[in-house]
Amino acid sequence: MSAFSIPLSGLAASSDSLNVIANNLANLNTAGYKSESLNFSDVFNQLTSVSGNGDPVQYGSGVEVGSEVANYTDGTVNSTGQASNMALQGNGFFVVEDTGNNEVNFTRDGDFTVNQQGQLCTSDGQLVMGFPSVNGQINTNAALTPISVNQASNIPASATTSIQMNTNLDASAAAGTTFSTPITVYDSLGASHELTIQYTNTGADTWNYSITIPGSDVGSASPSQTVASGTMTFNSSGQLTSPAGSISGINVTGLADGAASMNLTWNLNGSGSTPTITQQDATSATSATDQNGYGVGTLTGYSVLPDGTVQGQFSNNQTMALGQVAVASFSNPQGLSQLGNNELQATYASGAPVIGVAGAGGNGAITGGAIEESNVSLSGEFANMIVAQQGYEANAKVLSTMDQVSQATIQLIQ
């Protein structure tokens, strides 16, 4: 009896459904795994006749798998504290490259680590790709390159060009009273130098200032060398009236280490153009100093920002972008081909990848130091298992009944 094929197709469909459910449950703890389900379609190939009113008399010949659907909803974000880990929430996939064949693949599994070359990679060694950084500037128009977090990286020195301090000078001080404040600055080679700013009261509401540097720093035999001097005046409210805004032209030349001459500007105003040098009836003191230079720094750590920027932290308290993780999107993610190891490959059905960055162009954001867990629902899969089991049992019963009918038919002939 050809009708045996119908319950057999039902048995096969239920078996396929159980296989998918089993695979989902097996990957319950697989980072970035997306649960799958099967859609079924009926098989029709029988047209027996046409009814009196013209309607076709037809019946189906069983069931077959119509499609397999991946559920791309987000999994739970699990914080790991591992800087190389990333969880992508929303649309998109990480871009990775197989160095063996230079093949570009895609994944949602952000359980990345660092290889011997200091490059971010997957558990099977594929390199995490992104946009390169040149001196801390990301170029999103450049070709994708492996993201490197090599601990041997360093950030070059930057010479100080601006200094600032919050200082109060004692309004009750007698003429001739002095007060000094040191501030550390950096030359073009990254060497530090300590400037000393000395204030001397010369009368009511008037102070002279002088800025000196140790003589040895500029190849001088004298203990110190003056690089700038002038006069500050204050009004009756203790506010600085002259000089206004800033003092420029503070030049430090002839540095003994061969660094370039330093040209400094002393910013006298804080936010809102409020002077940071005051004269109040309180002990002379400096509450804060600031300058914009720094010495050479080595990489001490890194973190991943929501837009995928890998930001390095350096020993000189500076930060610099090391690169930006690329995110790919597809017009039809269901068309991606599964390769195993949580990796996917673009196909004609999926369309070509659109490469961008996290948080832009409809792409999701990245959580650094975390991974995205599997989105498999344990309770949902158990419910699906019961339905598939019942379907299997029902088709098995039909098959058994057909066998009994066929046996009875054979006995009639005998």
matplotlib code that plots the C-alpha trace (Angstrom):
import matplotlib.pyplot as plt

x = [0.0, 1.4, -0.3, 2.5, 4.6, 2.3, 2.8, 6.5, 6.9, 5.3, 7.7, 10.6, 9.3, 8.9, 12.3, 13.8, 12.0, 13.4, 16.9, 16.7, 15.3, 18.1, 20.7, 19.2, 19.3, 22.8, 23.9, 22.1, 25.4, 27.1, 28.0, 26.2, 24.2, 20.8, 18.0, 16.5, 13.2, 11.7, 8.8, 6.9, 4.9, 2.5, 3.2, 0.6, 0.8, -2.6, -5.5, -8.2, -11.1, -13.3, -16.5, -19.8, -19.4, -15.9, -13.9, -10.8, -10.8, -7.3, -5.4, -1.9, 0.9, 2.5, 4.7, 8.3, 10.6, 9.8, 12.6, 14.8, 14.6, 17.2, 15.9, 18.2, 16.8, 19.4, 20.6, 21.3, 24.5, 26.8, 29.6, 32.9, 35.4, 37.6, 38.6, 38.7, 35.1, 32.3, 28.5, 26.7, 23.1, 20.9, 21.4, 24.8, 27.6, 31.3, 33.6, 36.4, 39.0, 40.4, 44.1, 44.4, 42.5, 41.9, 38.2, 35.9, 33.3, 30.8, 29.8, 27.8, 30.1, 32.2, 34.2, 37.4, 40.9, 44.3, 46.9, 50.7, 50.9, 48.6, 45.6, 42.0, 40.8, 38.1, 38.6, 39.7, 42.2, 40.2, 41.2, 38.7, 38.6, 38.0, 39.0, 42.6, 43.8, 46.6, 47.8, 44.5, 42.4, 40.0, 39.7, 36.4, 37.2, 40.2, 40.3, 39.6, 42.6, 43.1, 42.5, 45.7, 46.1, 49.8, 51.1, 54.3, 52.4, 53.3, 52.0, 54.6, 55.3, 53.5, 55.2, 53.4, 52.0, 49.5, 49.6, 46.9, 46.5, 44.0, 45.8, 44.8, 47.3, 46.8, 45.4, 46.7, 50.3, 52.9, 55.0, 57.9, 56.0, 56.6, 54.7, 55.8, 54.0, 55.7, 54.2, 55.6, 55.8, 57.1, 59.3, 59.1, 61.2, 58.8, 61.3, 59.7, 60.8, 59.6, 58.8, 58.5, 56.1, 57.0, 54.7, 56.1, 53.8, 54.9, 52.0, 48.3, 46.6, 49.9, 52.1, 55.1, 55.5, 58.6, 58.8, 62.0, 63.4, 66.4, 69.6, 70.8, 67.7, 68.9, 72.7, 73.3, 75.6, 73.2, 70.7, 67.8, 67.0, 64.1, 62.0, 59.2, 58.2, 55.7, 53.1, 49.6, 47.0, 43.7, 40.6, 39.0, 37.0, 40.2, 39.7, 42.6, 42.4, 45.8, 47.1, 43.7, 43.0, 46.5, 50.2, 51.9, 55.5, 56.9, 59.8, 62.1, 65.2, 68.4, 67.1, 70.0, 68.4, 68.3, 64.5, 62.8, 62.3, 59.1, 56.6, 54.1, 50.9, 49.6, 45.8, 44.5, 40.8, 38.7, 35.2, 33.0, 36.1, 36.5, 40.1, 41.8, 44.2, 42.6, 43.6, 41.5, 42.1, 43.1, 46.4, 48.2, 47.7, 47.4, 44.5, 45.1, 47.5, 47.0, 49.0, 48.5, 51.7, 52.8, 55.7, 56.0, 53.5, 53.2, 49.9, 48.7, 45.1, 42.2, 38.4, 35.8, 33.4, 29.7, 30.6, 33.3, 36.3, 39.1, 40.5, 43.9, 45.0, 48.7, 51.1, 51.2, 47.4, 46.5, 44.0, 44.2, 42.0, 43.7, 41.1, 37.4, 35.6, 33.7, 30.0, 28.4, 24.7, 22.8, 19.6, 18.6, 20.4, 18.4, 20.4, 23.7, 25.5, 26.5, 30.2, 30.3, 32.4, 29.6, 30.7, 28.6, 29.4, 27.7, 25.8, 23.9, 20.7, 22.0, 23.3, 26.6, 27.6, 27.2, 30.3, 29.9, 30.3, 28.3, 25.6, 25.3, 23.3, 20.9, 23.6, 23.5, 25.8, 28.7, 29.1, 32.8, 34.0, 30.9, 29.5, 26.1, 24.7, 22.6, 19.0, 17.7, 14.6, 14.7, 11.0, 10.1, 12.2, 10.6, 7.2, 8.3, 9.7, 6.3, 4.6, 7.2, 6.9, 3.1, 3.4, 5.8, 3.6, 0.5, 2.2, 3.5, 0.0, -1.3, 1.5, 0.6, -3.1, -2.2, -0.1, -3.1, -5.4, -2.9, -2.6, -6.4, -6.5, -3.9, -5.9, -9.1, -7.2, -5.9]
y = [0.0, 3.3, 4.9, 3.6, 6.5, 9.0, 7.9, 7.1, 10.8, 11.8, 9.6, 11.1, 14.7, 14.0, 12.4, 15.5, 17.8, 15.7, 16.0, 19.8, 19.9, 17.6, 19.9, 22.9, 21.3, 20.1, 23.7, 25.1, 26.4, 27.3, 31.0, 32.9, 29.8, 30.5, 28.0, 26.5, 25.1, 23.3, 24.4, 21.6, 21.6, 19.1, 16.9, 16.9, 14.8, 13.1, 14.5, 11.8, 13.5, 16.6, 17.0, 17.9, 21.6, 21.6, 21.4, 19.2, 16.1, 15.8, 14.6, 14.9, 12.4, 13.2, 15.9, 17.2, 19.7, 23.1, 25.2, 25.4, 28.7, 30.2, 32.3, 35.4, 37.0, 38.1, 35.7, 36.8, 38.8, 37.2, 39.3, 37.5, 40.3, 39.1, 42.1, 40.1, 38.9, 40.8, 40.4, 41.7, 42.7, 43.4, 43.0, 41.9, 39.4, 39.6, 39.3, 36.6, 35.4, 31.9, 32.4, 28.9, 29.9, 33.6, 32.9, 35.4, 34.0, 35.4, 34.6, 35.7, 33.9, 36.7, 34.4, 35.7, 35.3, 36.6, 34.7, 34.7, 37.7, 39.7, 39.5, 38.9, 35.5, 32.8, 29.6, 27.9, 30.6, 32.7, 36.3, 39.0, 41.6, 45.4, 48.8, 49.9, 52.7, 55.1, 57.2, 56.6, 57.6, 55.0, 54.8, 53.1, 53.5, 51.2, 47.5, 45.3, 44.1, 41.8, 43.6, 43.7, 44.3, 43.5, 44.3, 45.6, 48.5, 51.9, 55.5, 58.1, 61.1, 64.4, 67.7, 69.9, 73.1, 74.2, 74.5, 75.5, 75.6, 76.6, 78.8, 81.2, 83.9, 85.2, 88.7, 89.4, 88.5, 91.2, 92.6, 90.3, 87.2, 84.3, 81.2, 78.5, 75.8, 73.1, 71.6, 68.7, 69.1, 66.9, 67.6, 66.1, 63.0, 62.3, 63.4, 65.1, 68.5, 70.3, 73.9, 76.1, 79.1, 81.5, 84.3, 87.3, 89.9, 93.4, 95.4, 95.6, 93.4, 92.9, 89.9, 89.2, 85.7, 83.9, 80.5, 78.6, 75.3, 73.4, 74.6, 71.0, 70.4, 73.1, 72.6, 75.5, 75.4, 77.6, 75.9, 77.3, 79.3, 81.7, 81.1, 83.7, 86.4, 89.1, 90.8, 89.9, 92.3, 91.7, 93.8, 94.4, 91.2, 89.1, 88.4, 88.4, 91.5, 91.3, 89.5, 88.3, 84.9, 83.5, 84.0, 82.9, 82.8, 80.7, 79.3, 76.5, 76.2, 74.3, 71.2, 69.0, 65.8, 67.2, 67.6, 70.3, 73.7, 73.9, 76.8, 76.9, 78.8, 79.3, 79.3, 81.6, 80.9, 77.9, 77.0, 80.0, 82.3, 82.4, 83.0, 80.1, 82.4, 84.3, 86.5, 85.8, 86.2, 82.6, 80.7, 80.6, 77.2, 75.4, 72.9, 71.5, 71.6, 70.4, 70.2, 68.4, 66.6, 63.1, 60.7, 57.5, 54.9, 51.1, 49.3, 48.1, 47.0, 47.6, 47.6, 47.4, 50.4, 50.0, 51.0, 48.3, 50.6, 48.7, 51.4, 50.8, 52.1, 53.0, 53.4, 57.2, 57.4, 58.0, 56.1, 55.5, 53.6, 50.4, 49.5, 49.1, 45.8, 45.4, 44.2, 42.6, 42.6, 40.6, 41.2, 37.5, 36.0, 32.8, 32.2, 31.9, 28.5, 26.9, 25.8, 24.5, 26.1, 28.8, 30.1, 31.1, 31.7, 34.1, 32.4, 33.6, 33.3, 35.5, 38.2, 39.9, 41.2, 44.9, 45.8, 48.5, 49.2, 48.5, 51.0, 52.4, 51.5, 49.3, 47.2, 46.3, 47.5, 45.7, 44.9, 44.5, 42.0, 39.8, 37.0, 36.4, 33.1, 30.7, 31.9, 28.3, 28.2, 25.0, 25.0, 25.8, 22.9, 20.5, 21.6, 21.1, 17.7, 16.6, 17.7, 16.0, 12.8, 12.8, 13.3, 10.4, 8.1, 9.1, 8.4, 5.1, 4.2, 5.0, 2.8, 0.0, 0.2, 0.2, -2.9, -4.6, -3.6, -4.9, -8.2, -8.5, -7.8, -10.5, -13.0, -12.3, -13.1, -16.3]
z = [0.0, -1.1, 1.9, 4.1, 2.9, 4.6, 8.3, 7.5, 6.4, 9.7, 11.6, 9.7, 10.4, 14.1, 14.2, 12.6, 15.0, 17.9, 16.5, 16.3, 19.9, 21.1, 19.4, 21.1, 24.5, 23.9, 23.2, 26.2, 27.6, 24.3, 24.2, 21.4, 20.2, 18.6, 19.0, 15.9, 14.9, 11.9, 9.7, 7.9, 4.7, 3.3, 0.3, -2.4, -5.5, -5.8, -7.8, -8.0, -9.7, -9.9, -8.0, -9.6, -8.9, -10.4, -7.2, -7.4, -5.2, -3.9, -0.9, 0.4, 0.5, 3.8, 5.3, 4.7, 6.2, 4.7, 6.3, 9.3, 11.2, 13.6, 16.5, 16.5, 19.6, 22.2, 24.8, 28.4, 28.9, 31.4, 32.8, 32.9, 33.8, 30.9, 28.9, 25.6, 25.9, 24.1, 24.0, 21.0, 21.8, 18.9, 15.2, 13.7, 13.9, 14.8, 11.8, 12.1, 9.6, 9.3, 8.8, 7.2, 4.1, 4.5, 4.7, 6.4, 8.7, 11.2, 14.8, 17.8, 20.2, 21.8, 24.1, 22.6, 23.9, 22.9, 20.9, 21.2, 18.8, 21.0, 18.6, 19.6, 18.4, 18.7, 20.6, 17.4, 16.5, 14.0, 14.2, 15.3, 12.5, 12.8, 11.7, 12.3, 14.5, 13.7, 16.6, 18.3, 15.3, 13.9, 10.1, 9.2, 5.5, 5.7, 5.1, 8.0, 10.0, 13.1, 16.4, 18.3, 22.1, 22.2, 25.7, 24.0, 22.5, 23.8, 23.4, 22.4, 24.6, 24.2, 25.2, 27.6, 26.0, 28.6, 32.4, 34.9, 38.7, 41.3, 43.8, 46.5, 47.7, 51.2, 51.1, 54.6, 53.8, 54.4, 51.6, 50.9, 51.7, 49.3, 48.3, 45.9, 43.9, 41.9, 38.7, 36.6, 32.8, 30.0, 27.1, 23.6, 24.6, 27.5, 30.2, 33.2, 34.5, 37.6, 37.2, 40.3, 40.4, 43.2, 44.2, 46.1, 47.7, 46.7, 48.2, 48.5, 45.8, 44.0, 43.6, 41.4, 40.0, 38.6, 36.9, 37.3, 36.2, 37.8, 36.1, 35.5, 33.2, 30.8, 31.2, 33.6, 36.6, 38.6, 40.9, 38.9, 35.8, 35.4, 32.3, 32.9, 35.3, 35.7, 38.0, 39.1, 40.4, 42.1, 42.7, 46.1, 45.8, 45.4, 41.7, 39.3, 37.0, 35.3, 33.4, 31.9, 30.4, 30.0, 30.1, 26.9, 25.7, 28.6, 26.8, 28.0, 25.8, 25.8, 27.5, 28.4, 27.1, 23.6, 23.5, 21.6, 23.2, 25.2, 24.6, 27.4, 28.0, 31.5, 31.5, 34.2, 33.7, 34.5, 33.3, 32.7, 32.4, 36.1, 37.2, 39.0, 40.8, 43.7, 46.6, 49.7, 53.4, 53.8, 53.9, 50.6, 49.0, 45.7, 45.6, 42.1, 39.2, 35.6, 32.4, 29.1, 28.5, 29.3, 29.0, 27.1, 28.3, 27.9, 27.6, 30.9, 30.0, 27.6, 27.5, 24.8, 24.5, 23.4, 19.8, 19.6, 20.2, 21.9, 24.2, 25.7, 29.1, 29.4, 32.3, 31.9, 32.7, 29.0, 26.9, 23.2, 20.7, 19.6, 16.9, 16.5, 16.2, 13.0, 13.0, 9.9, 9.1, 6.5, 4.6, 5.3, 8.3, 7.9, 4.7, 6.6, 6.4, 9.7, 9.9, 13.5, 16.3, 16.5, 13.1, 10.1, 6.5, 4.0, 1.1, -1.9, 0.1, 3.0, 0.8, 1.0, 4.5, 5.2, 7.3, 9.9, 13.6, 16.7, 17.6, 14.1, 10.9, 12.9, 14.5, 18.1, 20.9, 22.5, 26.2, 27.0, 29.6, 29.0, 26.7, 25.3, 26.5, 24.5, 23.9, 24.2, 26.5, 28.6, 29.3, 25.7, 24.4, 26.8, 25.6, 22.0, 22.8, 24.2, 21.0, 18.8, 20.9, 20.6, 16.8, 16.6, 18.6, 16.6, 13.2, 14.6, 15.6, 12.1, 10.6, 12.9, 12.0, 8.3, 8.8, 10.5, 7.6, 5.1, 6.9, 7.0, 3.3, 2.5, 4.6, 2.6, -0.6, 0.9]

ax = plt.figure().add_subplot(projection="3d")
ax.plot(x, y, z, "-o")
ax.set_aspect("equal")
plt.show()
